[in-house]
């Protein structure tokens, strides 16, 4: 047992990914390292997409607010 790829992935991130998928600790460490890496990579991509979506919504809201101020 140990951190994925010799410390390249923080242990807390491994366990967040594991918990989000509902994988037991025993089952997690029974997975091949490549499978664990894929779960973590998919989590990182999902989080990044959510962040980009949030940023886009904020930009849209700011544009709409600016247009509303100009109309007044």
VOGU-3710 file (C-alpha; in Angstrom, 3 decimals, decimal comma):
1> xxxxxxxxxx> 0,000/0,000/0,000  1,151/3,512/-0,708  0,647/6,645/-2,715  0,100/6,186/-6,415  3,196/6,557/-8,615  5,607/7,165/-5,800  4,029/10,339/-4,494  2,949/11,912/-7,786  -0,659/11,826/-6,594  -1,324/13,039/-3,068
11> xxxxxxxxxx> -2,758/10,293/-0,895  -5,743/12,457/0,038  -6,601/12,842/-3,657  -6,446/9,084/-4,121  -8,851/8,587/-1,270  -11,208/11,346/-2,407  -11,397/9,630/-5,817  -11,913/6,269/-4,143  -14,651/7,557/-1,845  -16,455/9,358/-4,680
21> xxxxxxxxxx> -16,643/6,065/-6,555  -17,691/4,108/-3,471  -14,691/1,789/-3,675  -13,550/0,137/-0,467  -9,964/0,564/0,621  -9,319/-3,144/0,049  -10,804/-3,046/-3,448  -8,928/0,162/-4,274  -5,546/-1,361/-3,551  -6,573/-4,539/-5,388
31> xxxxxxxxxx> -6,947/-2,443/-8,550  -4,084/-2,222/-10,989  -2,121/1,025/-10,672  -3,229/2,031/-14,189  -6,882/1,597/-13,207  -6,418/3,761/-10,119  -4,661/6,370/-12,246  -7,590/6,403/-14,682  -10,088/6,946/-11,866  -8,022/9,861/-10,585
41> xxxxxxxxxx> -7,536/11,305/-14,073  -11,274/11,112/-14,764  -11,923/12,919/-11,464  -9,448/15,659/-12,368  -11,041/16,128/-15,789  -14,538/16,241/-14,267  -13,450/18,870/-11,746  -11,770/20,949/-14,446  -14,883/20,821/-16,645  -16,986/21,956/-13,680
51> xxxxxxxxxx> -14,557/24,814/-13,046  -14,666/25,893/-16,692  -18,461/25,747/-16,666  -18,591/27,897/-13,530  -16,194/30,426/-15,037  -18,283/30,598/-18,219  -21,438/31,178/-16,186  -19,743/33,965/-14,213  -18,542/35,636/-17,426  -22,038/35,392/-18,910
61> xxxxxxxxxx> -23,584/36,850/-15,784  -21,082/39,705/-15,793  -21,817/40,456/-19,458  -25,553/40,459/-18,809  -25,134/42,724/-15,786  -23,019/45,112/-17,831  -25,641/45,192/-20,617  -28,348/45,908/-18,033  -26,311/48,818/-16,636  -25,822/50,268/-20,147
71> xx> -29,573/50,097/-20,892  -30,460/52,187/-17,839
//
